[in-house]
């Protein structure tokens, strides 16, 4: 169920893409999404994908899946595993294909243009997903197959697919009455926008920060490879002769681990942990409040006590009590070990003549020592 969105969660690994392309449809090459990929392992050919290719590919993907769903619904034959469950599972191939690429690009190599397109598309995608999840005729066929599974002699793989498909519809609101389904659509749209806004705000904060170093002595402790990368970043930003460190993990994490300059470690650490918490245009505090409230409303609408219960129902833990039981088992020994490490770090600080207690920006640096 909602295969395009499941694909999105996996697509972050496909990040090597080119987001500096033109967006005028008239100027772009033939759409790569409408042909078979010839790349190794079927990786999206990002060198050929332009921003303008995405929207028409999404639109065609949704159009094709709608036709596929209509074909299932309007099939005059009795619902079977093949003509309903398998046919549904195979629907949306193009849409999934586009979502893989788009999610990869928007996650790791975005632009203002890509983010604007995200905001436009995700509302449409949310509605498209709900149109499928809340299609009464489609659910009737799925339920008909589900109800007679005992007589179908399914192997374990097919049985699992049937169970997951049926459960996906139920969790998508198929059993709700019309008024509650309408409310669910509103909540899904709101949640989609809020989740997107949260991620975009964090990404904007990440991209906006630059720790500019113009004194070579402040690079003490850093490996040459990191220094060279910082020099390249600065040169690309017309700051030749300086070094720029960013909040992207390949830059900030080794900086925290190796930089001798404690004040600079503190500066970049605080910038990292406060992304979306700076009371500016990218602030996420109200976004989080609204998102928590919307998720709670959705969970209760679907018959769950809270959103955690809704999510955990799909996971091994099954309920919050089991989660906390596990966390409590881990917490005591983990806290003991953390205190031991903190004592070691503070001893190392004193050994070096430092007159301070370790803070968050000291942990990686002294743990490495």
N, C-alpha and C positions, 0 to 999 in steps of 0.2 A: 504494500500500500504506500502511496506517495513516494514512488521510487525516485522521482526527480529530487526530492528533498533529502532522501537518504544518500543519494549520490553527492549532493552538495557537501554533506558532512565529511566525505572522504576526499574531496577534491583539493584540499589544501596542499596535498603532496605534489600537485601538478603545477608548480609555481613558476617555471622558467618561461615567462611570456613577455610579449612586447606590447606595452600599453600606450605607446606614443604614436599610434597610427591615426590617420585622418578618419573623420566620422561622416563625411559626405558620401551617401550611398552611391551616388553617381560616379565617384572617383575610386571606389574600391574594386578589388579583383573579385572573381567568382567566389561565391560563399563556400568555404571549406567544409561547412557542416552538411552540405547537401551532396557530398561525395564520400566514398570510403577513404579512411586514412591510410596512407602508405608508410607511416612512421613505425619505428620499432615498438613493439608491444602495444600498438594502437594509441600511443600518446598523442593528445591533440597537437596539431602543427601550429604552435603559437607564432611562428615566424610568418605564417600566412594569414592568421586571424586578425582582423581589424575590428575596432569597436563597432563599426556600422554593421558587422555581420551578425552580431548577437540578437538584436531585436527581431529581425525577420526570421531568424532561426528559431527563436523562442515561440514566435507567433505560429510558425508552421508546425513546430513540435506539438503545441497545444491543440492546434487544429487537427492534426493527424490522430492524436490520442482521443480527442472527442469523437472522431469518426470510428475509431476502434471500439470505444465504449458503446457508441450507438449500435454498432454491429452486434455486440454481445447482447445488449438489451433487446434488440429487435429480432434476434434469432428465433424463428418459430419452433425450433426443436426443443425438446425437454432439456433443462439445464444438466450438464454433465461436468465432470472434472475438466475435460479437455476444452469444451466450447465455452466454459465460463471461467474457471480458476486459472487454467493455463493461458487462455486468451487474455485475461486481465493482467496476469503476471508479465506477459510479453508486450503489453501496450506501453506507449510512451517512450519508445526506443530513442527517437530523435531528441525528444525533450531531455531525457537523461544525458544524452551525448553532449548537448549544449550546456547543460547545468554543470557537468564535470569541468568543462573548460572555463566557463564564466566564474564559477566559485573559486577556482584556482587563481584566476587573474585578480578578482576583486579582493581576495584574501591576502595576497602577497605582493602585488605590483599594481596597485590601483591608481586612479586619477580622479579628479573632480568629475570628469565626464562619466567614468565607470560608476562612481558612487551615485550620480544623478540617475543613471540608468537602473541601478539597483533599486532605488526608491520607487521608480516607475514600475519595474517589472515584478517586484515581490508582492505588491498588492494584487496584480493580475494573477500571479502564480498561486497566491493564497486562495483567491476566488476559484481558480481552476481546480485546485486540490479539493476544495469543499464541494464543488459541483460533482466530483466523482464520489467522495466519501458519503455525501448526502443524497445520492441518486437512489430513490426508492426502488425503481425497477431493477437496477443493478444489484442492490442489496438483496432483493427478493430471490434473484437467481443464485447468488452466493449462498444465501441461507438454505435454499432448497438443496443444494449440493451438500452443505455442512450437515443438515439434518439427516441425510441418508448415508452418511459416511460408513456406518457400521456394515452396510451391505455392499460396499464398494471394493473391499479387499485391497486397500491402498498400502503401498510400501511406506516405510517410515518417512522417507523424504517427501512423498506426496501428501501424506497425512499432516506433516509439519507445515507444508505450504498452505494446505487448506485451513488448518487451525489459525495460522498467522494472518491469512487473508481475512477470514471471518472476524477475528479479533480486531484487526485494523479498522474494519468498518464500524464495529461496535464502539471502539475507542474514538473513532472519528465522528460519533454522534448519530449513527444510522438509526438507533432505537429511540431517539428523542422525538417528541411531538414537534409540530411545525413551528410553534412559537419559540421553543427552546433551540431548535435548529437555527432559526433566524438569529437568536442571541449568540449562539456558538459561532456563526459566521462573523458577527461583529467582533467577538473576542479574538478569533483567529487572525483577523485582519489587524487588530490593534497589537496583538502580541508579535505578529510578523514585523510590523513597523518599528515597534520598540526594540526588538532584538537586533534589527538591522541598524537602528540609530545608535544603540549601545556599542556595537562593533565598529561602526564608522567613527564614532567619537574617540574611541580608544586608538584607532588607527591614525586619525588626524593628530592626536596628541603625540603619538609615537613619531610620526613623520615630521612634526613641527619642531621638535627639540633638537638642538645642536650644542654640544659641549665643544666650544672652540678653544684650542690650546695654541698659544703663540710663543710659549717659552719652552725650549727643548728640555730644560731641567724637569718640567712637570710630566715628562714622559718616562721618568725613571721607573724601572721595574717592568715596563711593558715589553712584550716580545716584539721583535723586529717586524714580523708579519703583520701584527696589529697596527703598528706605527705606520707601516707602508700603506695599509688599507685606509687609515685615517688621513694620510697625506693625499691619497687619490680622491677621497671624498671631498676634502677641502679644495683641491684643484678643480674638481667638477663644479664646485660652488663659487668659483672665481676667488678663492682664498689661497693662492699659491704661497708656499712657505709656512703654512699653518697646518693644523691637524684638527679634524672634526670627528668626534665620537657621537654616536646616536643611541637611541633607545631600542634599536633592533638587536635581538639577542646575540648575533655574531660580534657586535661591537660592545654592548653594555656589559655582558657577562664576563668576558675576559678582562675588561677594564676593571671591574670590581674585584677580580681575582688577583690581578698583577700590579695595578697602579700603586706606587708608593705614596702618592699625594692623597692624604686622607680627606682634605677639604673637597677635592674634586670627586673622590669616591662618594662622599656624602651628597654632593650636588646631583650627580647622575642617578644615584640610588633613589633619592627622594622624588626626582622627576619620573622615574620608572614606576614607583609604587603609587604615585598620585595621578596617573593618567586618567582623565575623566573625572577628576576631583579637584578642579582648580577654579570653580565658580566662574567659568567663562562660557563661551558659546558651545564648547564641547563637553560641558559638565554632565555627568551621568546620574547624579543623585536623584533627581526627580524621575528620570527614566527608569531607574531601578525601582523606585516606589510604585510607579504606575505598572511596571512589568510584574512585580510581585502580586499586586492587587488583581490584575487581569488574569494571571495564571491561577490564582486562588479561585476566582469566579468560574473559570473554565473547569477546574477540577471538581468543584461542587456541582456544577451543572451536569457533569458526567457521573455524579454519584460518589465522588471521593471526598474524604475529609479535607484534604489539602493537596497542593500540587506535588509534594514529595510522595504522597501515597499514590497519586496517578502515575508518576514516573517509575516508582519502585515496583509497581505491579507488573512491569515488564522485565524486571531484573531479578537476579538470583536472591537478593535479600528479601524481596517481597513486601517488607514493611519497615517503618522507621525504627521500631524497637530492635529489630535484628541489626540494623545499621549501627545504632548506638552501642549495642552489645559488642559488636566487633571493634568499633572505635575505642570503647572503654578498655578493651583488652590490650589494644595497641598503645593507648595513651600513657599509661603508667610507666612501662619500660622505655617508651620513646622519650618521655619527659626526663626520666632519669639520665638517659644517654645524652640528651641535649644539654643538660646541666653539667655533665662531665666535660662535654666538649667546650662549653662556655668557660668553665674553670680553666681548661687548658689554654684557651684563647687569651683569657685575661692574664694568665701567667706569662704567656709569650709577650703580651703587651708590656707588662712590667719588666720583663727580662730585657726588652729593648729600650727601657727608660721612659715608657709612656706613662702619663698620669691621667688615665681615663678608663672608663669601663667600655667594653665592646658594645657597639651598636650594629644595626643591620648592615651598614655599609662596610663594616670591618670583618664580617663573618667569613666570606669567601677568601678574603685576602689572608687572614691569619690561619684559617683552616688549611689553606694551601701550604703555608709554612710548616 
